[in-house]
Amino acid sequence: MKKSNRPETRVKNKEPQKTDPDWIIWAAWADRITFEEIFEKSGKSEKEVIKIMRGNLSQRSFKLWRERVRNKSIKNRKKFELSRKKLKISKSDFFGE
């Protein structure tokens, strides 16, 4: 069976209920949950998630989170899938497949 290009979330801490406001914060910190998935499950856009994170985190934690989100290609589904395609293409060029 072919593996999907979409990330799979595996975490040590248990996921909060999706109805709980803490779920958005939990999902925003999780590297493998994209903003698109957060929107699908909670109805909160990326801007709204940023607002929630700014209001609930300390200033330092918020800055760390924002820098982490900006540098991670997997937080946005399109960027993630594009990076996976580039990786797949470069592997096939390298191995001559």
C-alpha positions in Angstrom: 0.0 0.0 0.0 1.3 3.4 -1.0 2.1 5.8 1.9 0.4 9.2 1.8 2.4 12.4 1.4 0.4 13.8 4.4 2.0 13.7 7.8 0.8 11.3 10.5 0.5 12.6 14.0 2.1 10.6 16.8 2.3 12.2 20.2 3.3 11.2 23.7 0.7 13.6 25.4 -2.9 12.7 25.0 -4.9 14.9 22.6 -7.4 17.1 24.3 -11.1 17.0 23.2 -11.7 18.9 20.0 -14.4 20.9 21.8 -11.9 22.1 24.4 -10.1 25.4 23.6 -6.8 23.8 24.6 -7.1 21.6 21.5 -6.3 24.5 19.3 -3.1 25.3 21.3 -2.2 21.7 21.4 -2.7 21.3 17.6 -0.8 24.6 16.9 2.3 23.3 18.8 2.1 19.9 17.1 4.4 19.9 14.1 2.4 17.4 12.1 -0.9 19.1 12.3 -1.3 21.7 9.5 -3.2 24.9 9.7 -5.6 23.5 7.1 -6.4 20.5 9.4 -7.0 22.9 12.4 -9.4 24.9 10.2 -11.2 21.7 9.1 -11.7 20.5 12.7 -12.2 23.7 14.6 -13.2 26.3 12.0 -10.4 28.6 13.1 -8.2 30.2 10.4 -4.5 30.6 10.6 -4.9 34.3 11.7 -7.3 33.3 14.5 -5.0 30.5 15.7 -2.2 33.1 15.9 -4.4 35.4 17.9 -5.3 32.6 20.3 -1.7 31.6 20.7 -0.7 35.2 21.3 -3.3 35.6 24.0 -2.5 32.3 25.8 1.2 32.0 25.7 3.9 34.1 27.3 5.6 36.6 25.0 8.8 34.5 24.8 6.9 31.3 24.1 4.8 33.0 21.4 8.0 34.3 19.7 9.5 30.8 19.8 6.3 29.2 18.4 6.1 31.8 15.6 9.7 31.3 14.6 9.2 27.5 14.6 6.0 27.8 12.5 7.7 30.1 10.0 10.6 27.7 9.5 8.6 24.5 9.3 7.4 23.6 5.9 5.0 21.0 7.3 2.8 23.5 9.1 1.2 24.5 5.8 -0.1 21.5 3.7 0.9 22.9 0.3 4.4 23.7 1.4 4.7 20.3 3.0 3.5 18.4 -0.1 5.7 20.5 -2.4 8.8 19.7 -0.2 7.9 16.0 -0.3 7.6 16.0 -4.1 11.0 17.7 -4.4 12.5 15.1 -2.1 10.9 12.3 -4.1 12.2 13.8 -7.4 15.7 14.3 -6.0 15.9 10.7 -4.7 14.8 9.3 -8.0 17.5 11.4 -9.8 20.1 10.2 -7.3 19.2 6.5 -7.5 18.5 6.6 -11.2 14.9 5.3 -10.8 
